[in-house]
């Protein structure tokens, strides 16, 4: 496998990121590869507490994740990191890219003063749940959502 590097995303990465997000049944129904302006506007609104990152393999964007640092009041005013939208290109799964990407994100969270890291994965993504369990993540909360 080619060298893998991890870095913060730049605007030029957006088409590759959107393609990764749309590359499954759930994402295909909610992402729109033809509407780059909406994604570019959202990217511009990301603040210092949010890291949109990419994994490059052989110089190509082949993975993405978003990490938000949340300053809490509970847990003695602790900070924690929330991972979302973690994707690795389907052809690279099982080759260690995802595990290395999560390890990199955990190092980034520690560097930002976080004492814990949490993530969301859709309940239908059983393979992803097994992957996260292998990395030491454990179910701890019941997530709920309401559209506004």
N, C-alpha and C positions, 0 to 999 in steps of 0.2 A: 504494500500500500504506500502511496505517496505521503510526504510529510504533512502533518496536520497542525494547523495553528488556530488560535482563538483570539478574537479581537472585538472591540466595539464596532458595531455596524456603522456604515456611512450611507448617505442617501443613494449612492450608486448601487448599493446592495439590495435595494427594495424589490426590484423585479424577481431576483432569486429568492428572497425571503418569502414573498407572496406566493411564489410557485411552491415552495416547501410547505407553507401553511395550507395550500389548497390540495395537496397531494394525498388526500384520503377522503373517505365518504363524508365525514363531518365537515372538513375544510372545503371540499368542493361545493357544498351547499351554502357556505357563508362568505367565501372569499371571491373577489372579482378581479381577475388579472387585467381587465381592460380599464380599470379605474385607478390608475397610478396616482392621480392628483389627490384623491382622498387619503391614500396611504402616506403620501409625501407630507400632507398637512398634519396628519397624526404624528409622523416622525418628528416634525418640527416642534410639536407641542411636548415631546418627552422632556422631562426635567432632570435635574442632577440626581434625583433619587431613583431613576430608572435607567437600566443598562439594557439596551438591545444589542445582542452579540451575535456573531457568526462564527462558524467553524469552517475553515478553508482546508480543503484537501486537494493537493496538487494545484494550488492557486485558484481553485473554484469554490464558491460558497456552496457548501453541502450540508450545512446545519445552521440552526438558529435557536435562540432562546431569549426570553425577556425576564429580567430580574428587577424587582422593585424593592427597595429598602424602605421598611415601614418603621417609623419611630413610634413606639408604644408608650403607654403610661403604666400598664400592668407589667408584671415581671420586673419590678424595680426600674421602670423606665427603659426597659430593654428594647433593642432593635432586632428585627428579624427580616430575613429576605424571603420574598415570594417569587417562585419561578412559575412562569406561564409560557405557553406556546413553544414548548420544547419540541424540535423536530430535527431528525437526521434523515438524509436522503435514503429512501427505501433500499437501494442497492448497497448501502454501507452498513446497514444494521447488522449487529452481531460481530462487528470487526473492532470494537473497542472505542470507536469515535464518540459515541454517546456517553460512555462511562468517563472518558477523559474530559469531555465537555462539562459534565456535571461536576467533576473534581475541580476543574478550572473555576466554575461558577461558585463553588463553595469557598475556594480561596479568595475570590473577589468579595464574597459576602463577609468573610472574616476580616479582610482588609478594610471594610466599611463599618466595622464594629458590631456586626451581627452575632448573636449568640445562638441562633437557630435558623434553619432554612425549611420552608414549606413549599409545597407545589400543588398545583391543580392538574388533574388529568381526568378526562371524561370517563364516566363509569363504564362506557362500552369499550374502552381501550384496555382490554385485559392484558395484552402483551406488554404495554407500557407499564401497567401496574406491577407485573412480575419483574420487569427491568428495574424499576425504582426500589422494589423490595430487595433485590439482589444488592443494591447499592446502600442498603441500610435504612431506607425510608420505611416508615410504618404508618398505617392508618391511624389517625388521631382525632379527626373532626368529621362532622357531617356537614357537607357543603349544601347550601341552598341558594337558589337564584330566583329573582323576579325581574321580569322585563319592565322597564320604565317607559 
